[in-house]
Amino acid sequence: MNLEKLLDLQKELDLRIVNQHKLQSVSLVQKKVLALQVEIGELANETRCFKYWSLKAPSPSKVILEEYVDCLHFILSIGLEKDFYQTEVEVKQSDSPLTDQFLNLYIDISDFFICPSADHYITLFEDFLSLGDSLGFDENTIENGYIEKNTKNHVRQSVGY
């Protein structure tokens, strides 16, 4: 995955949003962290991995991918805001159940929020990419999904989303 390219695209989108909404002197880290938590919840909801009471199948892969790249937008945006330009992140395969991986991501986010270090950010990013692997997404699929959603986000800004 070309993280440098994705960071450039995210930087462009973030700058557009900041300028369009006149947020130049506002720290958005707290809002981005909360947005990431919400998006991870939406992603978990589409996988239905925690819904032990239901027999309904997970959403289609395309829907899950869109939620996944929504999360990626916020992870990249948080990194940019904190000047963590991570262009190489290790994708580790996980044999943990999806529910455990989602809960671990919430712990990673809390750790990062309490102590916003590069190490905590890298751990969050690596665990998130490992989740993508567990969801069956390869790097090319994630990158293409990100680019597609980034384009959609620019269109949304143009129409006053």
C-alpha positions, 0 to 999 in steps of 0.5 A, a space after each residue: 500500500 502506498 501510504 505516502 500517496 494516501 497521506 498526501 490525499 488525506 492532507 489535501 482533504 484535511 486542508 480543504 475541510 479546515 479552510 472551508 470551515 475556517 478551522 485554522 486555529 482549532 485543534 481537531 484531535 479530540 474530534 478526530 479521535 471520537 470520530 474514529 471511535 464512532 467509525 470503528 463502531 460502525 465497522 463492527 456493526 457491519 461485520 456483526 461479529 459481536 451479535 451473538 443473538 442474531 443469525 443475520 449475515 454480515 453486510 456485503 464486503 463492499 459495505 464493510 470496506 467503505 466503513 473500514 476506509 472511513 476509519 483509515 481516513 481518521 487514522 491518517 488524519 490524526 497522524 497528520 495532525 500530530 506530525 506522525 507521517 507513518 509511511 511504513 507500517 507492519 501488517 501482522 496476521 491475527 488469529 484473534 476473533 474479530 470481537 477481540 480485535 475491535 476491543 483492542 482497537 478501542 484500547 489502542 485509541 484510549 492509549 493514544 488519547 492518554 499519551 499521544 506518542 508515535 509508538 501508540 500511534 504505530 500500534 493503533 495503525 498496525 492493529 487496524 491494518 491487521 483487522 483489515 487483513 482479518 476482514 479479507 482486505 489486501 493492501 490494493 483493495 484498501 488503497 483503492 477503497 480509500 481513494 474511492 472514498 476520498 473522492 466521494 468525501 471531496 464531492 461531499 465537501 463541494 455540495 455542503 455535506 
